[in-house]
């Protein structure tokens, strides 16, 4: 059973009788937020080392969110219907209500996604446009080869084989329905492009101009060197950290945590606080005033 280092907070989804669980560190009114999205059958506990390292970092709020049927998040009705479109809709609702509130406090949003969470991060950036400022990918590239899909399950295997669904669900602290769903092609129900090699997601970021950073395992079958090169070709300024000998996904070692937090610390904190003060003093509220301030240079980003 998964051990959680940080207590669960709960967000009640307005359109459903269920909740999402999340952990967080930092000031709830911080102007800079890092949202962490777990992989296929991960819980929010996978980000505990990063949250621990981020404690006390001035001006930064780090949130790790749990998808439906994982950890302390509610299962779907009847423990059925798990799909990427559900996770995306849940995450968008959470962002708009808990993070990107109408008070205009958050001036910068970065998203870190592990494996499936990284793919969701691409869809979020596509949906939210300029509201997503930076992206971190943990062992996932702009495409996913058909053969690499099998590598998504490597970290769950015992003696080279996947355990029975009931055993896997208990081991990972997820519902049986979630385990069964991710083994079905119907689980990935979001639109994507494809060719003979596999699934392609790069078009989702065709208009994204923020910083992109990639963490990958040196022995990963999901994000090998070809994926790294593709990411660097698309984003010339992409920073890459290889975790030597690691499979899929890359673990949050002290070096990985430092890589993430050092990148985030490059954002001028004082400018962010100044922007927040302006937002609070602004008599207008909502998305369009934020856009106006942003493109007038109020955020300093």
Buried (B, 14 or more C-beta within 10 A) or exposed (E): EBEBEBEBBEBEBEEBEBBBBBBBBBEEEBBBBBBBBBBBBBBBBBBBBBBBBBEEBEBBBBBBBBBBBBBBBBBBEEBEBBBBBBBBBBBBBBBBBBBBEEEBBBBBBBBBBBBBBBBBBBBBBBBBEBBBBBBBBBBBBBBBBEEBBEBBBBBBEEEEEBBEBEEBBBBBBBBBBBBBBBEEEEBBEBEBEEEEEBBBBBEBBEEBEBBBBBBBBEBBBBBBEEBBEBBBEBBEEBBBBBBEEBBBBBBBBEEBBEBBBEBBBEBBBEBBBBBBEBBEEBEEEEEEBBEEBBEEEBBBB
